[in-house]
Amino acid sequence: MEESFSQKKRNAVVSAATELFLERGYGSVSMDSIAALAGVSKRTVYNHFQSKELLFSEIVKDIWTTFGVPAIVYHEGADIRRDLSDYAAKCLVMLRSERYTKLLRLVLGESGRFPELKAVYSENGIRSLLDSVGDYLKTTGKPIGDIPLAAQQYLGMIKEALFWPVLLGILPMPSPERDRYVIEDCTEKFGRLYNLF
């Protein structure tokens, strides 16, 4: 029972910190304000998280877990073109979610003053997408020299065409048909570059 009560307090701290960080930014939030919103003492916050950076790291992990990062697994004889296209479409849904864009804006906006945020975000978040594509490419058995680079290239094409311009307000949100066309076009070009199909 005591452990469950402790877990409830921990969850309250994570929930309060998530709300405050996403609304106010990392630098504007104190451990005192997190404790107040969570309805716990400052000591309780520090009992669970020794620093604001560790708490932020937990939030990034929590947000990524909530997203349910898409999986991509190669099976012998699979349609690589379809697998990559489906994965890209699922990633795009996740990347465009309100919660993700708030997290990304937080990291981008605060990383000049708090450079550790980029590392926390990278290691606990976006790296999982790159690793998934890299692991998939490796299991295809295709002769790809630099798999991490290839994973970056593939996701980079998708994000540069369909995510960043929308996030930055350069282009309006594309239609589902446009998304599908761009994803299939990027996948085709990527597949030809590495002789995947």
Contacts in CASP RR format, 6 or more apart in sequence:
PFRMAT RR
TARGET T0000
AUTHOR 0000-0000-0000
METHOD contacts of the structure
MODEL  1
MEESFSQKKRNAVVSAATELFLERGYGSVSMDSIAALAGVSKRTVYNHFQ
SKELLFSEIVKDIWTTFGVPAIVYHEGADIRRDLSDYAAKCLVMLRSERY
TKLLRLVLGESGRFPELKAVYSENGIRSLLDSVGDYLKTTGKPIGDIPLA
AQQYLGMIKEALFWPVLLGILPMPSPERDRYVIEDCTEKFGRLYNLF
9 38 0 8 1.000
9 40 0 8 1.000
9 44 0 8 1.000
9 48 0 8 1.000
10 48 0 8 1.000
12 38 0 8 1.000
12 39 0 8 1.000
12 40 0 8 1.000
13 34 0 8 1.000
13 35 0 8 1.000
13 38 0 8 1.000
13 40 0 8 1.000
13 44 0 8 1.000
13 45 0 8 1.000
13 48 0 8 1.000
13 49 0 8 1.000
13 55 0 8 1.000
14 55 0 8 1.000
14 58 0 8 1.000
14 59 0 8 1.000
14 62 0 8 1.000
15 38 0 8 1.000
16 34 0 8 1.000
16 35 0 8 1.000
16 37 0 8 1.000
16 38 0 8 1.000
16 39 0 8 1.000
17 29 0 8 1.000
17 34 0 8 1.000
17 38 0 8 1.000
17 55 0 8 1.000
17 56 0 8 1.000
17 59 0 8 1.000
18 59 0 8 1.000
18 62 0 8 1.000
18 63 0 8 1.000
19 37 0 8 1.000
20 29 0 8 1.000
20 33 0 8 1.000
20 34 0 8 1.000
20 37 0 8 1.000
21 29 0 8 1.000
21 56 0 8 1.000
21 59 0 8 1.000
21 106 0 8 1.000
22 99 0 8 1.000
22 102 0 8 1.000
22 103 0 8 1.000
22 106 0 8 1.000
25 106 0 8 1.000
25 109 0 8 1.000
25 110 0 8 1.000
26 52 0 8 1.000
26 56 0 8 1.000
26 106 0 8 1.000
26 110 0 8 1.000
26 114 0 8 1.000
26 117 0 8 1.000
27 110 0 8 1.000
27 113 0 8 1.000
27 114 0 8 1.000
29 52 0 8 1.000
31 42 0 8 1.000
31 45 0 8 1.000
31 46 0 8 1.000
31 52 0 8 1.000
31 55 0 8 1.000
32 42 0 8 1.000
34 45 0 8 1.000
34 55 0 8 1.000
35 41 0 8 1.000
35 42 0 8 1.000
35 44 0 8 1.000
35 45 0 8 1.000
38 44 0 8 1.000
38 45 0 8 1.000
45 55 0 8 1.000
48 55 0 8 1.000
49 55 0 8 1.000
49 58 0 8 1.000
53 116 0 8 1.000
53 120 0 8 1.000
56 117 0 8 1.000
56 120 0 8 1.000
57 120 0 8 1.000
57 124 0 8 1.000
60 103 0 8 1.000
60 120 0 8 1.000
60 121 0 8 1.000
60 124 0 8 1.000
60 125 0 8 1.000
61 124 0 8 1.000
61 125 0 8 1.000
63 99 0 8 1.000
63 100 0 8 1.000
63 103 0 8 1.000
64 124 0 8 1.000
64 125 0 8 1.000
64 128 0 8 1.000
66 99 0 8 1.000
67 94 0 8 1.000
67 97 0 8 1.000
67 99 0 8 1.000
67 100 0 8 1.000
68 94 0 8 1.000
69 94 0 8 1.000
69 125 0 8 1.000
69 128 0 8 1.000
69 129 0 8 1.000
69 132 0 8 1.000
70 87 0 8 1.000
70 90 0 8 1.000
70 91 0 8 1.000
70 94 0 8 1.000
70 129 0 8 1.000
70 132 0 8 1.000
71 132 0 8 1.000
72 83 0 8 1.000
72 84 0 8 1.000
72 86 0 8 1.000
72 87 0 8 1.000
72 132 0 8 1.000
72 133 0 8 1.000
72 136 0 8 1.000
73 136 0 8 1.000
73 139 0 8 1.000
74 80 0 8 1.000
74 83 0 8 1.000
74 136 0 8 1.000
74 139 0 8 1.000
74 140 0 8 1.000
80 140 0 8 1.000
80 191 0 8 1.000
80 196 0 8 1.000
80 197 0 8 1.000
81 187 0 8 1.000
81 188 0 8 1.000
81 191 0 8 1.000
81 196 0 8 1.000
81 197 0 8 1.000
83 136 0 8 1.000
84 133 0 8 1.000
84 136 0 8 1.000
84 154 0 8 1.000
84 187 0 8 1.000
84 190 0 8 1.000
84 191 0 8 1.000
84 196 0 8 1.000
85 183 0 8 1.000
85 184 0 8 1.000
85 187 0 8 1.000
87 132 0 8 1.000
87 133 0 8 1.000
87 136 0 8 1.000
88 154 0 8 1.000
88 155 0 8 1.000
88 158 0 8 1.000
88 183 0 8 1.000
88 186 0 8 1.000
88 187 0 8 1.000
89 179 0 8 1.000
89 180 0 8 1.000
89 183 0 8 1.000
91 129 0 8 1.000
91 155 0 8 1.000
91 158 0 8 1.000
92 158 0 8 1.000
92 162 0 8 1.000
92 163 0 8 1.000
92 179 0 8 1.000
92 183 0 8 1.000
94 100 0 8 1.000
95 101 0 8 1.000
95 159 0 8 1.000
95 163 0 8 1.000
96 163 0 8 1.000
96 166 0 8 1.000
96 173 0 8 1.000
101 167 0 8 1.000
103 121 0 8 1.000
104 121 0 8 1.000
104 167 0 8 1.000
106 117 0 8 1.000
107 117 0 8 1.000
107 118 0 8 1.000
107 121 0 8 1.000
110 117 0 8 1.000
111 117 0 8 1.000
111 118 0 8 1.000
129 155 0 8 1.000
130 148 0 8 1.000
130 151 0 8 1.000
130 152 0 8 1.000
130 155 0 8 1.000
131 151 0 8 1.000
133 150 0 8 1.000
133 151 0 8 1.000
133 154 0 8 1.000
133 155 0 8 1.000
134 147 0 8 1.000
134 148 0 8 1.000
134 150 0 8 1.000
134 151 0 8 1.000
137 144 0 8 1.000
137 147 0 8 1.000
137 150 0 8 1.000
137 151 0 8 1.000
137 194 0 8 1.000
138 144 0 8 1.000
138 147 0 8 1.000
140 196 0 8 1.000
142 194 0 8 1.000
142 195 0 8 1.000
142 196 0 8 1.000
143 195 0 8 1.000
144 150 0 8 1.000
144 194 0 8 1.000
150 190 0 8 1.000
150 194 0 8 1.000
153 190 0 8 1.000
153 193 0 8 1.000
154 186 0 8 1.000
154 187 0 8 1.000
154 190 0 8 1.000
157 186 0 8 1.000
157 189 0 8 1.000
157 190 0 8 1.000
158 182 0 8 1.000
158 183 0 8 1.000
158 186 0 8 1.000
161 182 0 8 1.000
161 186 0 8 1.000
162 174 0 8 1.000
162 179 0 8 1.000
162 182 0 8 1.000
162 183 0 8 1.000
164 170 0 8 1.000
165 171 0 8 1.000
166 172 0 8 1.000
166 173 0 8 1.000
166 174 0 8 1.000
174 182 0 8 1.000
190 196 0 8 1.000
191 197 0 8 1.000
END
